[in-house]
Amino acid sequence: MTQQAFLEDFHTLTNGAEGEESHWLQGVRRTAIDRFSTLGFPTTKNEDWHFTSVAPIAEADFRAYQAGGDVSREDLAPFRFGAVDWTELVFVNGRFSPELSALDRL
């Protein structure tokens, strides 16, 4: 996977997500992706990465998964544990899903 593919995925995943995240987090992510855009993947020639190769990540052919709202409450049933009256927070691909969560007991 190329550096450009990672940048495209970042822009696709963050497009329209501005209202879903805190402003400080948006700033941190923007700074990180700008740095990655400038420097690219680290290599073993970088002192901090001298003993760590990221080649398996950089060369892997994968793309970020986009949640398409294809998770239902029934899909979650095999993963539930505890009492039915427990508070339940559900995250789909790293994003909080209030419609799948049970917050009424908080």
N, CA, C and O of each residue as an XYZ file, in Angstrom:
424
protein
N       0.850     -1.167      0.000
C       0.000      0.000      0.000
C       0.894      1.227      0.000
O       1.873      1.294      0.743
N       0.567      2.149     -0.796
C       1.414      3.322     -0.932
C       1.058      4.394      0.092
O       0.001      4.362      0.722
N       1.963      5.327      0.232
C       1.715      6.473      1.105
C       0.465      7.210      0.630
O      -0.342      7.659      1.444
N       0.309      7.331     -0.677
C      -0.848      8.024     -1.234
C      -2.152      7.329     -0.853
O      -3.148      8.001     -0.584
N      -2.164      6.017     -0.827
C      -3.370      5.276     -0.444
C      -3.746      5.565      1.002
O      -4.927      5.723      1.313
N      -2.751      5.635      1.894
C      -3.030      5.978      3.285
C      -3.612      7.387      3.386
O      -4.557      7.622      4.139
N      -3.048      8.313      2.631
C      -3.552      9.691      2.648
C      -4.986      9.756      2.124
O      -5.819     10.480      2.670
N      -5.266      9.008      1.077
C      -6.634      8.981      0.529
C      -7.611      8.418      1.551
O      -8.701      8.960      1.737
N      -7.226      7.331      2.214
C      -8.087      6.745      3.238
C      -8.339      7.728      4.377
O      -9.462      7.840      4.870
N      -7.302      8.432      4.789
C      -7.468      9.411      5.858
C      -8.504     10.455      5.465
O      -9.411     10.759      6.239
N      -8.368     10.995      4.274
C      -9.293     12.042      3.829
C     -10.713     11.496      3.657
O     -11.684     12.195      3.950
N     -10.837     10.277      3.195
C     -12.162      9.666      3.048
C     -12.812      9.442      4.403
O     -13.990      9.745      4.589
N     -12.049      8.915      5.347
C     -12.598      8.610      6.666
C     -12.909      9.858      7.488
O     -13.824      9.839      8.311
N     -12.169     10.929      7.281
C     -12.406     12.135      8.078
C     -13.351     13.109      7.395
O     -13.803     14.064      8.026
N     -13.658     12.895      6.139
C     -14.568     13.782      5.431
C     -15.960     13.696      6.056
O     -16.568     12.626      6.082
N     -16.447     14.794      6.544
C     -17.759     14.828      7.160
C     -17.772     14.423      8.613
O     -18.831     14.448      9.240
N     -16.636     14.049      9.174
C     -16.588     13.610     10.566
C     -16.255     14.762     11.513
O     -16.137     14.548     12.719
N     -16.103     15.964     10.994
C     -15.676     17.091     11.824
C     -16.615     17.343     12.993
O     -16.159     17.695     14.081
N     -17.914     17.171     12.790
C     -18.863     17.414     13.867
C     -18.911     16.297     14.884
O     -19.512     16.455     15.946
N     -18.286     15.160     14.579
C     -18.332     14.004     15.467
C     -17.136     13.937     16.413
O     -17.121     13.102     17.317
N     -16.141     14.790     16.227
C     -14.938     14.737     17.052
C     -14.695     16.078     17.712
O     -15.168     17.113     17.243
N     -13.952     16.047     18.810
C     -13.565     17.294     19.450
C     -12.568     18.039     18.578
O     -11.841     17.444     17.783
N     -12.550     19.343     18.745
C     -11.649     20.171     17.937
C     -10.188     19.842     18.204
O      -9.369     19.869     17.285
N      -9.851     19.530     19.466
C      -8.456     19.221     19.764
C      -8.023     17.950     19.055
O      -6.881     17.853     18.605
N      -8.928     16.960     18.946
C      -8.590     15.713     18.276
C      -8.425     15.935     16.775
O      -7.535     15.355     16.153
N      -9.271     16.764     16.203
C      -9.130     17.090     14.783
C      -7.763     17.708     14.514
O      -7.114     17.386     13.518
N      -7.327     18.597     15.408
C      -6.014     19.242     15.248
C      -4.871     18.250     15.332
O      -3.922     18.321     14.552
N      -4.960     17.322     16.280
C      -3.911     16.309     16.448
C      -3.843     15.423     15.204
O      -2.759     15.133     14.698
N      -5.008     14.998     14.720
C      -5.028     14.147     13.525
C      -4.493     14.889     12.297
O      -3.748     14.324     11.497
N      -4.875     16.139     12.160
C      -4.415     16.933     11.015
C      -2.895     17.090     11.073
O      -2.224     16.944     10.052
N      -2.349     17.381     12.241
C      -0.896     17.516     12.396
C      -0.195     16.209     12.050
O       0.828     16.210     11.364
N      -0.745     15.095     12.526
C      -0.125     13.787     12.274
C      -0.135     13.439     10.790
O       0.871     12.964     10.262
N      -1.261     13.670     10.109
C      -1.320     13.299      8.688
C      -0.465     14.242      7.841
O       0.084     13.828      6.819
N      -0.348     15.496      8.254
C       0.540     16.428      7.533
C       1.986     15.978      7.660
O       2.750     16.045      6.698
N       2.362     15.518      8.852
C       3.737     15.029      9.067
C       3.976     13.763      8.248
O       5.026     13.613      7.623
N       3.006     12.855      8.252
C       3.133     11.632      7.464
C       3.228     11.968      5.977
O       3.998     11.345      5.246
N       2.455     12.940      5.535
C       2.483     13.350      4.130
C       3.867     13.865      3.741
O       4.342     13.629      2.630
N       4.498     14.565      4.662
C       5.829     15.124      4.399
C       6.930     14.069      4.489
O       7.802     14.001      3.623
N       6.887     13.246      5.540
C       7.973     12.305      5.807
C       7.764     10.904      5.240
O       8.731     10.197      4.954
N       6.508     10.502      5.077
C       6.233      9.141      4.618
C       6.472      8.131      5.720
O       6.543      8.479      6.899
N       6.595      6.873      5.322
C       6.838      5.811      6.292
C       8.261      5.902      6.822
O       9.183      6.217      6.069
N       8.452      5.628      8.116
C       9.822      5.628      8.638
C      10.591      4.420      8.112
O      10.008      3.385      7.788
N      11.874      4.571      8.036
C      12.738      3.469      7.609
C      13.755      3.194      8.714
O      13.845      3.939      9.690
N      14.505      2.134      8.549
C      15.528      1.809      9.550
C      16.685      2.816      9.504
O      17.587      2.749     10.339
N      16.673      3.731      8.556
C      17.680      4.801      8.522
C      17.314      5.936      9.475
O      18.156      6.771      9.804
N      16.037      5.964      9.924
C      15.621      6.926     10.940
C      16.063      6.385     12.298
O      15.757      5.243     12.643
N      16.778      7.198     13.063
C      17.342      6.725     14.334
C      16.291      6.102     15.252
O      16.542      5.054     15.848
N      15.124      6.727     15.376
C      14.095      6.194     16.267
C      13.525      4.861     15.779
O      12.934      4.117     16.562
N      13.696      4.560     14.512
C      13.143      3.334     13.925
C      14.254      2.375     13.489
O      14.017      1.469     12.689
N      15.446      2.574     14.007
C      16.615      1.824     13.565
C      16.431      0.304     13.663
O      16.925     -0.434     12.811
N      15.735     -0.155     14.677
C      15.569     -1.596     14.879
C      14.172     -2.089     14.516
O      13.828     -3.240     14.787
N      13.375     -1.232     13.911
C      11.992     -1.607     13.593
C      11.683     -1.295     12.136
O      11.743     -0.141     11.712
N      11.358     -2.313     11.391
C      10.969     -2.124      9.995
C       9.445     -2.078      9.902
O       8.758     -2.959     10.419
N       8.927     -1.054      9.247
C       7.478     -0.963      9.030
C       7.117     -1.452      7.631
O       5.992     -1.254      7.171
N       8.063     -2.085      6.962
C       7.822     -2.577      5.606
C       6.592     -3.489      5.523
O       5.827     -3.363      4.567
N       6.363     -4.400      6.477
C       5.163     -5.243      6.373
C       3.869     -4.430      6.361
O       2.896     -4.825      5.718
N       3.852     -3.309      7.058
C       2.664     -2.439      7.050
C       2.607     -1.651      5.749
O       1.565     -1.582      5.096
N       3.728     -1.064      5.384
C       3.767     -0.220      4.195
C       3.516     -1.002      2.904
O       2.976     -0.460      1.939
N       3.909     -2.272      2.893
C       3.759     -3.079      1.681
C       2.466     -3.881      1.645
O       2.125     -4.462      0.614
N       1.739     -3.917      2.769
C       0.483     -4.679      2.821
C      -0.559     -4.018      1.920
O      -0.589     -2.797      1.765
N      -1.394     -4.841      1.342
C      -2.429     -4.332      0.445
C      -3.773     -4.365      1.170
O      -4.542     -5.316      1.036
N      -4.038     -3.324      1.929
C      -5.317     -3.231      2.604
C      -5.782     -1.783      2.577
O      -4.981     -0.859      2.437
N      -7.063     -1.606      2.712
C      -7.656     -0.268      2.757
C      -8.519     -0.175      4.002
O      -8.979     -1.189      4.527
N      -8.733      1.023      4.464
C      -9.557      1.224      5.656
C     -11.002      0.837      5.365
O     -11.551      1.162      4.313
N     -11.594      0.147      6.308
C     -12.984     -0.273      6.165
C     -13.896      0.901      6.490
O     -13.664      1.632      7.453
N     -14.903      1.070      5.705
C     -15.878      2.128      5.941
C     -17.163      1.519      6.466
O     -17.758      0.650      5.829
N     -17.580      1.979      7.622
C     -18.836      1.479      8.178
C     -19.978      1.949      7.304
O     -20.095      3.134      6.992
N     -20.808      1.020      6.919
C     -21.934      1.371      6.080
C     -23.265      1.209      6.790
O     -24.301      1.093      6.136
N     -23.258      1.198      8.107
C     -24.489      1.029      8.846
C     -25.032     -0.382      8.744
O     -26.231     -0.599      8.914
N     -24.173     -1.331      8.472
C     -24.610     -2.701      8.259
C     -24.540     -3.553      9.526
O     -24.582     -4.780      9.441
N     -24.435     -2.929     10.691
C     -24.422     -3.650     11.953
C     -25.766     -3.424     12.635
O     -26.223     -2.290     12.774
N     -26.384     -4.509     13.052
C     -27.677     -4.398     13.729
C     -27.544     -4.901     15.164
O     -26.532     -5.500     15.526
N     -28.556     -4.658     15.967
C     -28.557     -5.137     17.350
C     -28.448     -6.666     17.388
O     -27.803     -7.228     18.274
N     -29.081     -7.325     16.426
C     -29.032     -8.796     16.366
C     -27.612     -9.285     16.099
O     -27.209    -10.332     16.606
N     -26.853     -8.534     15.308
C     -25.466     -8.908     15.029
C     -24.612     -8.895     16.294
O     -23.620     -9.617     16.386
N     -24.997     -8.079     17.258
C     -24.214     -7.931     18.483
C     -24.510     -9.007     19.522
O     -23.721     -9.207     20.447
N     -25.631     -9.698     19.382
C     -26.072    -10.676     20.388
C     -24.995    -11.685     20.801
O     -24.847    -11.933     21.998
N     -24.237    -12.276     19.875
C     -23.236    -13.270     20.301
C     -22.094    -12.674     21.136
O     -21.351    -13.411     21.784
N     -21.955    -11.357     21.120
C     -20.832    -10.715     21.802
C     -21.224    -10.099     23.140
O     -20.369     -9.569     23.849
N     -22.482    -10.161     23.488
C     -22.947     -9.580     24.748
C     -22.625    -10.510     25.908
O     -22.603    -11.732     25.762
N     -22.378     -9.908     27.054
C     -22.153    -10.679     28.279
C     -22.699     -9.854     29.437
O     -22.932     -8.653     29.298
N     -22.895    -10.487     30.549
C     -23.391     -9.786     31.719
C     -24.907     -9.709     31.730
O     -25.584    -10.363     30.936
N     -25.416     -8.920     32.619
C     -26.866     -8.784     32.789
C     -27.459     -7.914     31.684
O     -26.795     -7.034     31.136
N     -28.714     -8.180     31.374
C     -29.377     -7.437     30.289
C     -29.618     -5.981     30.655
O     -29.858     -5.157     29.773
N     -29.559     -5.651     31.936
C     -29.808     -4.267     32.332
C     -28.513     -3.451     32.466
O     -28.539     -2.332     32.978
N     -27.402     -3.998     32.015
C     -26.149     -3.255     32.053
C     -26.138     -2.166     30.983
O     -26.761     -2.302     29.929
N     -25.427     -1.095     31.271
C     -25.187     -0.063     30.274
C     -24.273     -0.642     29.201
O     -23.336     -1.383     29.501
N     -24.552     -0.301     27.964
C     -23.782     -0.872     26.851
C     -23.370      0.244     25.892
O     -24.209      0.988     25.384
N     -22.065      0.344     25.657
C     -21.529      1.294     24.687
C     -21.039      0.501     23.485
O     -20.256     -0.436     23.638
N     -21.489      0.866     22.300
C     -21.114      0.144     21.089
C     -20.332      1.088     20.184
O     -20.750      2.216     19.923
N     -19.188      0.599     19.712
C     -18.361      1.330     18.764
C     -18.232      0.488     17.501
O     -17.884     -0.690     17.571
N     -18.506      1.080     16.366
C     -18.384      0.396     15.089
C     -17.232      1.056     14.345
O     -17.302      2.229     13.978
N     -16.179      0.289     14.130
C     -14.983      0.794     13.460
C     -14.452      2.067     14.112
O     -14.068      3.018     13.432
N     -14.439      2.064     15.435
C     -13.863      3.171     16.176
C     -14.776      4.362     16.371
O     -14.364      5.366     16.952
N     -16.004      4.273     15.900
C     -16.949      5.385     16.055
C     -18.104      4.956     16.942
O     -18.689      3.889     16.760
N     -18.421      5.816     17.911
C     -19.505      5.531     18.836
C     -20.826      5.453     18.076
O     -21.121      6.303     17.236
N     -21.611      4.429     18.379
C     -22.907      4.226     17.739
C     -24.004      4.342     18.791
O     -24.311      3.361     19.468
N     -24.604      5.528     18.940
C     -25.637      5.693     19.967
C     -26.871      4.839     19.712
O     -27.528      4.412     20.662
N     -27.199      4.583     18.452
C     -28.391      3.788     18.146
C     -28.231      2.314     18.522
O     -29.227      1.623     18.738
N     -27.006      1.829     18.603
C     -26.761      0.444     19.001
C     -26.413      0.316     20.489
O     -26.336     -0.791     21.022
N     -26.208      1.443     21.144
C     -25.825      1.459     22.556
C     -27.060      1.506     23.442
O     -28.146      1.876     22.995
N     -26.882      1.128     24.698
C     -27.945      1.197     25.704
C     -27.456      2.092     26.828
O     -26.725      1.653     27.716
N     -27.863      3.341     26.781
C     -27.369      4.337     27.740
C     -28.438      4.761     28.741
O     -28.152      5.553     29.639
N     -29.634      4.265     28.611
C     -30.742      4.730     29.432
C     -30.546      4.419     30.916
O     -31.250      4.989     31.750
N     -29.621      3.541     31.267
C     -29.403      3.173     32.657
C     -28.301      3.993     33.329
O     -27.975      3.762     34.493
N     -27.744      4.927     32.613
C     -26.665      5.743     33.218
C     -27.241      6.730     34.206
O     -26.497      7.499     34.814
